Amino acid sequence: MPSSNPSAGSGDLPSDIDVVVIGAGQAGLAVGHTLKQAGVDFVILDAASELGVSWTNRWDSLRLFTSAQFSGLPGLPFPGDPDRYPAKDEVPDYFRTYAATFALPIHLGTPVTSVGRSGDGFSVTTPVGRIAARQVVAAVGAFQTPAVPGFSQRLAPSVAQLHSHAYRNPGQIPAGPVAVVGSANSGLQIAAELSATHEVVVCKGRRQPRLPQRILGKDAFWWLSKSGILRLPTNTPLARRLAMPDPIVDTKSGGPARSVRYAARAVDAAGTQLVTADGQRLDVSTVLWATGYRNEWPWLDAELLGADGQPPHDAGIGASGLHFVGLYRMRNRGSALLGFVGRDAQRVGAAVARRSKR
């Protein structure tokens, strides 16, 4: 694959520009493609030194749940056999190719430390300079800050704890029984891998539907796409009736190994034990928290946040010129997924382009 060579943020940032996109992950790249096609003057800023770091840093054995045909961004299919399931380390290569193909103006190593109002636009502050921007698109993704329940603090210091965000392989995990708290796709896949070397129990949350990875010879996401479920806006009555948890996709590995035990939801901890909702006490040496993420906005000035601490927007489009792409279920079930974020990016990008031409 060809590779791009984005600037490392060495002081060549513009001081004034129409649009600043924050984040060069899948959401930022997809928005960048739309803005480039529309002829908008923009720049993409990212704190990482390389594209795709968030994928590189995920656990070693991770493969995409979506086949290659459903893993591409607008304008460039994911390479290889459309029916294969790419390894996670292929995604950064694809991102580099994408950035190079569309000559996206990316500045790596350029974290945004604050965004605030300035006149009719925004002041975007980075360690290497400040940019006056008429609009800002926050494309920082859905997986920002690992969420761990407060009762984790009641576990004894002898119990190893890590979030799935920090998990790489079984070699990290000390000997002894492991509790994986959380039974979504990440938790179950990690539990299956750990079961080869450890005694593993999964503390389940609410019941989640299951899908085989392939149905009648086709990728499960082919069926989800054809049915329209992934595109269904979350604010419609039908979507609210179908407001179920994300499905568990049984991968080619067959899902969790038989040696994985299940327990009720973890609700408390005491010393070297987890306490479940039905009163069971689980002896543990390690707890792996597969408990998801929360969105935090410490770099947004308080005046840009609502009373709930979250920035206001209508499915990503902000009336003030501050927009969002890539948030979990921001507009539909596909809003945070690699192969489906492009739809929201095109919609938000088109709104940004229209506003920029006023």
N, C-alpha and C positions, 0 to 999 in steps of 0.2 A: 504494500500500500504506500502511496506517497504520503509524506508527512508535512504538516504546516510548521511554521516557525513564528508563532505569535510573539509579540514584544513581551519582554519580562518586566515591563513597567519601569524603565530606566530614565524617567523624566520626560518622555516624549508624549505625554498625555495632552489632549487638547484642553484649553482653558474654558472653552465655550462650545457647546454642541447641542444639537436638537434633542437627542435621546441617549441616555446611559442605560445599558442593560447590565444588571448585576447578577453574575453567575454564568459560567461557560460550560454548564452541564447540558443535558439533553434539552431542557426547557430553553436555556439561553441560546443555544445553537439554532434551535428551531425558530425562535423569534428573530434571531439575526438573519436567517435566510429570508423570512418574510419582509423584514425591513430593507434588506439589500435589494430584493426584487422591486420594492416600491420606491427605491431611490432616496430613502431617508438617510440623513447624516447621523450616524450613531457609532457608539463604541461599546464593546463588551469587556467588563472588568471581572477578574476572578482572583481570589486569594492564592489558589494553588499554583505551584510552579510548573505543572504539566496538566494537560487535558485528561479528564477521566479519572482523576485521583480517587474520587469517591467509589468508583468501581474497582480500581486496583486494590483498594484497602478492604474490600469485603472478603469473606472467607474463601480459602484457596480453592475448594472444590465446587464453588457455586457455578451453576449453569443457568442461563435464562429460562424462565418458565414459558416464554413465548418463542416460537420458532422464528428463524431469520426473516421470514416473510412479514412478520408482525413486530419486527424490532428495528425498523428503519425510521429515519426522520424525513421530512418533506424534501423531495427532489433527489434523493439518493438511497436506493435500496441497500439493505444490509447485505454484504457480500456472501457468496457461497450458495450451497443448496438451500432453497427456500424452506425446505422441511426440516432442516437440522436445527439443533438447539445449541446456540453458541456458548462458549465458555466466557466467563465474566471478563477475562483479560483481553478478549477481542474487542470489547466496547471502546476502550481508550484508543485503540488503533483506528476504529471506525470514526471516532470523534475527530482525530487528527486529519483523516482523509476528508471528512465533511468540511472542516474549517478551511482546508487548503482548496478544495473544489470550488467553494463559493467565496474565497478570499475574504473571510470574515475578519473584521478589525478587532482582534482579541488582544488584551493586555493581561498576561499572566503575572503572578506575583504581585498583584495590585489589590489588596483587600480594601473594601469600603468600610470606613470607620464610623461615618455618620452621613445621614441624609436629612436635610431640613428644608423648610420653605425659604425661598429667596425671591422676593418680588412676585412675578407671575409664574416662576418656575421653582427650581430646586438647586440647592448647593450640595454637591456630592464630594465628600472629603475622603482622601486616601493619604497614605504616608508620603507619597511623592508629589502631591499637589491637590488642588481643589478645582472642581469642574462645575461650571454653571450649565445646567441642563433644563430644557423646557419640559421634558418628560423623563420619567424613570420607570423602567420595567424591572421588578424584582423577580428573578428567575432562579432563586436559591434552592428550589426543590422542596420536596415534602418531608425529607428525612434530615432535619436540622439538629435537634438536641435530643439525645437518647433519654427516654423517660423510664425512671425506676421508681417504684412505690416507696413511700416514706418508711414503711415498716422494715425495709432492708437494713436500716440502721440498727435494728434490734438483733441482727445476726452477730454471732461471736466473731472476733477478729480472726480466728482460726479458719473460718469459712471463706473460701475464695469466692469472689463475686466479679462477674464481668457482664457487660451488655453485649447482645449479639453484634452490635456495631464494632466491638473490639475483638470479636472471635475470628481466628484465622484457621486453626486446625486442632485436632485432638491433643497434639503435643503441648499445648498451652495449659491443659487441664490436669491438675494434680490427681493422684490416685484417690479412689474412694467414690461413693455414690454422688451422682450429679442430678440436680433438679433443674429442668428447663421450664421456666415460667413463661407461658405463652404458647399457644397452639396454632398460630397462623403459619404460613408457608415457611418463613425463616426458621421458626422454632422447631417445626417438625423435621425439616431437612437437617438441621444441626443435630437434633436428637438422634436421628437415624445414623448419622456419621459417628457420633460419640458412642453409640451402643456397641460398636465393634471393640471398644477398649474399656468401657466403663459401664457400671450399673446406672441406668438412666430412668428417671420418672418425669413425665410431662404433666405439669399442672395446667389444666385446660380452663379457658375462659368460657365465653358463650359458645353455643353450638354453631358450627360453620358448615356450609354445604361443601361437598367434595365433587371434584371433576376429574375424570381421567385425562391425561395429557392429550390423548388422541381418542376421538369418537368417530366410529365408522371410517377410519383411515384419515381423518382430517384433524388438524390442530384444534384443541378446545376453543382457542381464540378465534378461529374461523367461524365457529358456530355462534360465539358471543357477538362477533361483529355482524354476522348475517341477521341475527335476531334483533339487533339494534340496542341491546342492553348496555353496551359500553358507551353508546352515544346519547343515551337517554338523559336529558337534563335533570339534575338532582332536585330542582324546585318544582317539578311537575307532580300532579296527584298520583300518576302511575308509578313514578320513581319512588315516591314515599311509601306506596304499597309494597314495592319490591325492595325496601330498604333493609337488606340483609347484609351480614358481614361478607367480606370478600371470600370467594371460594378457595378451598385448599386444592391445589393442582397436584395430583399424584404424578410424579415424574417417572422417568424410565427406570429409576432405581427401585420402583415399587413402593415408595413411601417409607414410613418409619419401619425399622426392623421389628421382628416379633418380640425381641427382648426388651423393647421399650414398654414400661408400665405407664398407666395413666392415673391421675388423681384429680380431685376437684380443684377449683380455683384457689390459688394461694391468697390468704387474706391477712396473715400476720406471721411473725417470726419470733423465736425465743431461743437464744443461744445457738446451738447447732441444729435447730429444727425449724422447718417451715410448718405453719399451721394452715390447713385447708378449710374451705367453707363448710365442710361436713364434719369438722372437728378432728380430722386425722392429723397426726404429727409425723413429719417426714424427716428422718436423720439425713443430713447432707454434709458433704465435704466441699462441694462447689454449687453455687447457684448461677445459672446463666439466664439473664433477664432478656427474654425475647418479647419485651413489653412495649415496643413501638417507640414513637418519637412525638415531640411536641414542637409547635412553631413558636419561636421567640424572636423578637425584633429589637434587640438592644441598640442597634445602629440607626433606628428610625427615631427622629425627634418625637417627643410626647404629643405634640400638636397633630401628628399624622396618624395617631392611634385613637381608636374608639374607647368607650368606657370599659370594654371588656379586655383592653390591652391588645386587641387585634386591629389591623388597618382595615378600614371599610372599602369595599369594592363590590361590584356586581359581576359575579362570575369572572373575576380577573380584571375587569375594566373599572378604573377609578375616576370619579368625576373630577378630581383635582389634578389629574395627570400622573398619578402614581398607580401603576398597574402591576398585575401579578400573573405568573404562569408556572405551572408545575405543582401546585398545591394539591394535596390529597382530596379527591372528590370536589375539586373547585367548581367544576361545571357538570362533570359526569364521572362514571367509574373509571374512565380511561385517562383522566386528567394528569395523573402522576406516573403513568406507564411509558416506558421508553418508546414503544411503537405507536402510541396513541396521543402523546402530548402534543404532537404536531397540529392536531385539529384546533386545540385551544390557542396554540401559538399563532396560527394563521388568523384566527378570529381577533385576538388581542392585538397582534401586529397590524392588522388592517385598521383597527380603531386608532392605534397610535399614528399610523400613516395619515389617516384622515385629519386627525387633530393637528398634525405637524404642518398641514397645508392650509390651515385657516389664516 
